[in-house]
């Protein structure tokens, strides 16, 4: 068999694939062997004497479809879940995010002079003790206290 390593390398470069994916027409080997320039190899590719095989990789079409659905919240129901609630969402992370939001809101109320210092301190200590489940819970409490919230 003729040494077609040069032609293989040139074809791989032209087609933008690896050398192992390059295939030659066995009936036109002598013609391919005489091709020494990129232009010759381009002509042979156009004629169909040289071609690149498809890569034998797994298709990601189904994965992409599922992934898109999951981004929209589909396919995430209770039947798909494994593990405890705390395994999917760290309870401490949730607490940290909630308390930060509450503290930020309380600081904003104090800075905008809706709360005086003593009320602010008392509410902050209540928040620290876990008295408010969420920001809306804090707002509900403030409304009950007679403090106008926005």
N, C-alpha and C positions, 0 to 999 in steps of 0.2 A: 504494500500500500504506500502511496506517495505521502511525503511529509507536507501536510497542509497547515502546520502550526502558524505560519505567517498569515495565511488567509483567514484562519480561525480568529487570530488576534485582531486583525483589521476589521473583520465582520462584527466581532464583539464590540469593538470600539464604535463602529458606525451605528449599530442597532441599540447600543447602550445596555447590553446584557453581559452576563458572565460568559467566559469561553466555553464552559461545559454545556451551555444551552444552544450552541451553534450546531446546525446540521447541514450536511452537504448531500446533493443528489448523487447517488453512487454511479449513475450512468454518465455524469458530466465531470468526472474527477479530473480528466486531462485538461479540460477547459478551465476548471477552477485552479489547477496547478499552475497554469500559465499566467494567472492574474497576480500581478506583483504590486500594483498600486491601489490606493483607496478607491480611485475612480473605477478601476476594473472590477473591484469587489462590489461597489455600489451597483454597477450594471448587472452583475450576476444576481444580486439580491432582488433587483427589479425584475429580472427574467425568471426568478423562482428557483435558481440552482442552489442558492444559499438562503437559509431561513433560521429563525430562532424559535425553539420549542417553547410552549407555554410552561411557566413555572408550575410545578406540581404542589402548590401550597393550598391550604384549606381556605375555603371561601368564608369571608367575614360578613356576607350579606345578611344571614339570619341573625348573627350577633348584633349587627348595626340596627336592625329592625327592633329587636328586643330592648336594646339599650335606649333607643329613642322613646319607646313606650314607657320604660322605667323612669326616664327623665320627666315624663308627663305624669308620673305617679301611678301608672298602671302596673300590674303584675307584682304588686308589693303588699297584697292583702295578707290576712292572718294565715292563710294556707301556705304561703311562701316563706313564712318566718320560722327560723330555728333559733333556739336559745331564749334566755330570759329577756325581759324588757331592758334590763340594765346592760345586757351584752350588746345590744344594738345602739343604745344611747347611754353614755356614762352619766350616772346620776349626779356625780360631783360636778362634771362639766356643765350640766343643766343648771345646777344650783348657782355656780359661779356666774353664768350668763344672766340668770334672773336677778341675783342680788346686785350685780353691776348696773343693770338697767334701772332697778329701784333706787339705788344710791345716786345714780346720775340724775334721775328725775327729782329726787328730794333736794339735791344740791341746786338744781335749776330753780325749784320753787323758792328756796332760801335766797338765792341770788336775785330773783325777781321780786323779792319782798312779799311773797304770799305767806311764807312761814316766818315766825320769829325764831330766834336761836333755841329757846327752850323746847318749843314744839318740834323743831327740826331734830334736836338731840333725842327726844323721846321716840319719835317715829323711826329714827335711824336705829335705835336700840331694839325696837320692836321688830324691825326688818331683820336685824342680825339674829334675833331669836326665832325667826321663821314664822312670824305672825302673818305675813302676806305671801300668799301662794304665787301671785303674779303682780304685774304692774296694775292691771285692771282691778285687782283685789285691793291694792293700796288706794287707788282712786275712789273706789267704793267706800273705803274706810274714811277717807278725807271728806267725802260728801256727807257721810253720817255725822262727822264732827262739825259740819257746818262750814267747812272751808271750800271756797269756790275753786274748782279745778278746770284746767283747759285741756 
